[in-house]
Structures are given as structure tokens and as C-alpha cells.
Amino acid sequence: MKIAVYGATGYQAGLVLAELVRRGAPVVLVGRDGERLARTAARLAAVPAAAGPAARPGGPSDAPGPSEDGGIEVRVADAADHAALTAAFDGCAAVINCAGPFTVSGGTVADAAVSAGCHYVDTSGEQLHIKRVFDTLGARAERAGVGVVPAATDGCVPVDLLARLLAERLAEPVEEIFSVHRITGGGTPSRGSLRSALASLKVIGSGGLAYRDGDWRSGAPARRTSVRLPGDAAPVPVVRFPLPEVVTIPRHVNVRCVEGLAEATLTARLSTPLPPETIDALPAGPAEEDRRAQRFTYVVEAAGVTGRMLRGVIRGRDTYGTTAVIAVEAARRLVADPPGPGVLVPAQAFDPADFLASLVPHGVDWTIGPADG
Ligand SMILES: NC(=O)c1ccc[n+]([C@@H]2O[C@H](COP(=O)([O-])OP(=O)(O)OC[C@H]3O[C@@H](n4cnc5c(N)ncnc54)[C@H](OP(=O)(O)O)[C@@H]3O)[C@@H](O)[C@H]2O)c1
């Protein structure tokens, strides 16, 4: 059961590949640069396969199965070459696409994965790419009998799943859901994250899409300007932010309004991005000790039509390491226990409580309680 990783030479892909190898999955490294791919494959071959519960969430039965040939294969395909991509994915059960910015190349890679009959996940945080995959690929994925889950990341998957649990617990039509992301520490983001932010600069500046009364709109005024986050004595200023879950949540929760928020200081920082040549000169991504020191808190709040409000909180560390675990776990579940085919949000593809439980050994915990009001 081979898993292809596209953009295999990148920083996030390195963590995804290490996670796959730790679980004993045969991997196919795919990208546009054969020499870089060969160097990545050589480094990966030196990673020992582990059998401990930390490497295999949920225990050994959770692993995709041992590699028959210790298999690490390399295949070269440009993101603009549909035939080459389809050939590169041939014989793979799933594709994990880590090549950002996704608004540039993500659509063609997802399309080719479907043509090759592979399940597909990606590590995109780019709202417009995610929306485009839902808008364009659904019918083809259904015909091909594969599951496509964009945004299999630390941010989107737990928030989308927790939104489902909140809605179930409210047990009434939902008036509003909002989420706020706070990330502290972690050193300088990866070059890929910075390039993706640069590619989405206008979208970030505008706040991206919000969901109102059955449709997604840009330019909608924020319904909130401050939120008290866990551990804070007072509310902090927030602004609308193009979070992926704004696209995913309305696809499985009967809700009137959804918006993504971020602390105003984050948007201000991202609005003055580093120039491309400065990004090129940075390290590929944060050092391991910085990743381990990083903490994230994602707050999801849901208000029912009667005014009852619940707050879910997800806490974890190491956004890149957590994304690697989530992307691999998502691909594994699509292959081992396929949901109905199509482009799916996390809560349609996976059992919410069960998937969240699989993240606990990786330092992710979540709570549901009353909201502040
Ligand atoms: N929570 C989140 O939203 C979240 C979390 C983690 C990661 N991410 C996203 O994951 C992505 C990857 O990040 P990263 O740090 O791994 O980036 P990176 O180190 O720059 O790696 C990017 C990879 O994609 C390939 N690539 C880029 N553009 C391509 C194109 N047009 N055609 C073919 N290949 C292309 C690169 O190939 P070459 O080596 O040939 O250049 C490289 O292998 C980013 O978009 C980041 O935002 C999101």
C-alpha cells in the first residue's frame, strides 16, 4: 500500500515522510527535481522504523502495515504536467500533497491524484485553494471512487471535527460558529509557510471568506472585534482571517454564519511580508527544539438559535509535527476505511471523536464547556 508524497523535498514533506516511514508504509517521493528527490530519499533511508505507541497512534493495528520492500521510490513529475503526475501516482493508494503555495500548483496535483485513482490529502492552509477543490473536483472524485480531503493540517482538522461535536451537543440549529487560532513560539515559520502567506497576501488583508446565510462571501464585516482566549484576563482584539474551517464547517453543520478570526497583531505582522529573496535565504523551517517549544490553542465557539453557547478548545504543540501526524493519519484512514467518495471535509471523512482521540498520544488535547457569553 504505497503512499505518494508530492513536494517531497520540502520541509513539511520531510516530517510527513518520516511519519510514514516510522509507521512502516512504503513511500513514493514525487516532485519536480530528480536530484533533490534522490538526496531526500537517501536521508530518509537512514531513518529507523519505530514500533512504539508514540510513532503509531492507537497502537500497531493503527499502522498502515509493514513495508514489504523497505520501499522508498522516487518519481519525477512537474506540477503542470498532468500525464507525468498521473503516471507518478500510478499504483499508489493515496497522495499526500505538501507542495505549497497550493493556489499555484495544488489544483493540478489534486486533479492528477483523482485521475490516478488515488485518495488525496494535502497540507494546505490556503482558503481559496481549499474552496476551489470543493468547487471543482467533487463529481470527478465520486466517479473515481476516491476520497479527497484538502487541509489535512493541525489547524483545520481538529477545529472542523470539534465544530461537529459542538453542534451535536447543542442539538439545535446553529446561529454562529467562529474559530480563533493562537500560536506562540516556534521560531521562524518554514519558507513554504512564508511563501504561501505571500501568495495569499490580498486574501489575508481582506479577511478572506466568511459564511453567511448559505454562501461564502468576501468583504463581510466581522461579527466580533475581541475575544477572551484561554488563560487571558481580558479579551484581545481580533480580525477576520482566511481560516480553512470557514470553508469546511458549513458543509456538515446546519449553521447561518461562520467566520475565522485571528489576533489583530498576527494580521498586522503578515501584512508586511518578507520579500521573496529574504525568504529564500532563511533556513527551510524551524529547528526541532523550536518546533517542540511551540504551543497552539484553537478556540471554536458555537451559538445555537436559542442563544445557548458552547466553547471548544484544542491545545497542542508543534504545528508542523502535528500536521505530519494528521496528514498521514487522514491518508491511512481514507485507505483503510474509505468513506463515501468525493471531496470531503474532515467531519464527513472521519469519526470526529475517534480521530481526535488518535491525536492525544501526540500531545493534542481538547475540551468542550460553556462559552463566556
Ligand atoms: N496549518 C497549516 O495551514 C499548515 C501547516 C503546515 C504546512 N502547511 C503548508 O504546507 C506547505 C509546505 O510547506 P513547506 O514548509 O514544506 O514548504 P517548502 O519547504 O518550501 O517545500 C515546498 C515543496 O513544494 C515543492 N513545490 C513548490 N512549488 C512547486 C511547484 N510549482 N511545482 C512543483 N513543486 C513545487 C517544492 O519543490 P522544490 O524542492 O523543487 O522547490 C518543495 O518540495 C506550505 O504551503 C505551508 O503553508 C500549512
The ligand as an SDF file (V2000), in Angstrom:
LIG
                    3D

 48 52  0  0  0  0  0  0  0  0999 V2000
   -1.6590   24.6110    9.3420 N   0  0  0  0  0  0  0  0  0  0  0  0
   -1.3060   24.8490    8.1020 C   0  0  0  0  0  0  0  0  0  0  0  0
   -2.0090   25.5320    7.3820 O   0  0  0  0  0  0  0  0  0  0  0  0
   -0.0370   24.2770    7.5500 C   0  0  0  0  0  0  0  0  0  0  0  0
    0.8180   23.5170    8.3670 C   0  0  0  0  0  0  0  0  0  0  0  0
    1.9850   23.0100    7.8060 C   0  0  0  0  0  0  0  0  0  0  0  0
    2.2950   23.2580    6.4570 C   0  0  0  0  0  0  0  0  0  0  0  0
    1.4510   23.9960    5.6930 N   0  0  0  0  0  0  0  0  0  0  0  0
    1.7390   24.3100    4.2820 C   0  0  0  0  0  0  0  0  0  0  0  0
    2.4870   23.2790    3.6740 O   0  0  0  0  0  0  0  0  0  0  0  0
    3.1590   23.8210    2.5390 C   0  0  0  0  0  0  0  0  0  0  0  0
    4.5650   23.2870    2.5050 C   0  0  0  0  0  0  0  0  0  0  0  0
    5.3760   23.9580    3.4090 O   0  0  0  0  0  0  0  0  0  0  0  0
    6.9280   23.6600    3.4690 P   0  0  0  0  0  0  0  0  0  0  0  0
    7.4660   24.4050    4.5980 O   0  0  0  0  0  0  0  0  0  0  0  0
    7.1710   22.2060    3.3990 O   0  0  0  0  0  0  0  0  0  0  0  0
    7.4350   24.2960    2.0630 O   0  0  0  0  0  0  0  0  0  0  0  0
    8.8190   24.0840    1.3350 P   0  0  0  0  0  0  0  0  0  0  0  0
    9.8480   23.5710    2.2540 O   0  0  0  0  0  0  0  0  0  0  0  0
    9.0870   25.3180    0.5480 O   0  0  0  0  0  0  0  0  0  0  0  0
    8.5170   22.9030    0.2940 O   0  0  0  0  0  0  0  0  0  0  0  0
    7.6660   23.0900   -0.7730 C   0  0  0  0  0  0  0  0  0  0  0  0
    7.7310   21.8540   -1.6530 C   0  0  0  0  0  0  0  0  0  0  0  0
    6.8310   22.0460   -2.7390 O   0  0  0  0  0  0  0  0  0  0  0  0
    7.5280   21.9910   -3.9740 C   0  0  0  0  0  0  0  0  0  0  0  0
    6.9270   22.9620   -4.8680 N   0  0  0  0  0  0  0  0  0  0  0  0
    6.6220   24.2530   -4.5870 C   0  0  0  0  0  0  0  0  0  0  0  0
    6.0580   24.8260   -5.6650 N   0  0  0  0  0  0  0  0  0  0  0  0
    6.0090   23.8780   -6.6340 C   0  0  0  0  0  0  0  0  0  0  0  0
    5.5340   23.8570   -7.9720 C   0  0  0  0  0  0  0  0  0  0  0  0
    5.0050   24.9490   -8.5510 N   0  0  0  0  0  0  0  0  0  0  0  0
    5.6520   22.7280   -8.6580 N   0  0  0  0  0  0  0  0  0  0  0  0
    6.1770   21.6220   -8.0980 C   0  0  0  0  0  0  0  0  0  0  0  0
    6.6540   21.5600   -6.8500 N   0  0  0  0  0  0  0  0  0  0  0  0
    6.5620   22.6920   -6.1240 C   0  0  0  0  0  0  0  0  0  0  0  0
    8.9730   22.2910   -3.6460 C   0  0  0  0  0  0  0  0  0  0  0  0
    9.7710   21.6880   -4.6550 O   0  0  0  0  0  0  0  0  0  0  0  0
   11.2840   22.1270   -4.9830 P   0  0  0  0  0  0  0  0  0  0  0  0
   12.1550   21.4810   -3.9350 O   0  0  0  0  0  0  0  0  0  0  0  0
   11.5180   21.5800   -6.3400 O   0  0  0  0  0  0  0  0  0  0  0  0
   11.2810   23.6310   -4.9040 O   0  0  0  0  0  0  0  0  0  0  0  0
    9.1100   21.6180   -2.2910 C   0  0  0  0  0  0  0  0  0  0  0  0
    9.2800   20.2360   -2.4570 O   0  0  0  0  0  0  0  0  0  0  0  0
    3.0390   25.3520    2.6720 C   0  0  0  0  0  0  0  0  0  0  0  0
    2.0400   25.7860    1.7580 O   0  0  0  0  0  0  0  0  0  0  0  0
    2.5710   25.5540    4.0910 C   0  0  0  0  0  0  0  0  0  0  0  0
    1.8130   26.7350    4.2550 O   0  0  0  0  0  0  0  0  0  0  0  0
    0.2990   24.5020    6.2190 C   0  0  0  0  0  0  0  0  0  0  0  0
  1  2  1  0
  2  3  2  0
  2  4  1  0
  4  5  1  0
  4 48  2  0
  5  6  2  0
  6  7  1  0
  7  8  2  0
  8  9  1  0
  8 48  1  0
  9 10  1  0
  9 46  1  0
 10 11  1  0
 11 12  1  0
 11 44  1  0
 12 13  1  0
 13 14  1  0
 14 15  2  0
 14 16  1  0
 14 17  1  0
 17 18  1  0
 18 19  2  0
 18 20  1  0
 18 21  1  0
 21 22  1  0
 22 23  1  0
 23 24  1  0
 23 42  1  0
 24 25  1  0
 25 26  1  0
 25 36  1  0
 26 27  1  0
 26 35  1  0
 27 28  2  0
 28 29  1  0
 29 30  1  0
 29 35  2  0
 30 31  1  0
 30 32  2  0
 32 33  1  0
 33 34  2  0
 34 35  1  0
 36 37  1  0
 36 42  1  0
 37 38  1  0
 38 39  2  0
 38 40  1  0
 38 41  1  0
 42 43  1  0
 44 45  1  0
 44 46  1  0
 46 47  1  0
M  CHG  2   8   1  16  -1
M  END
$$$$
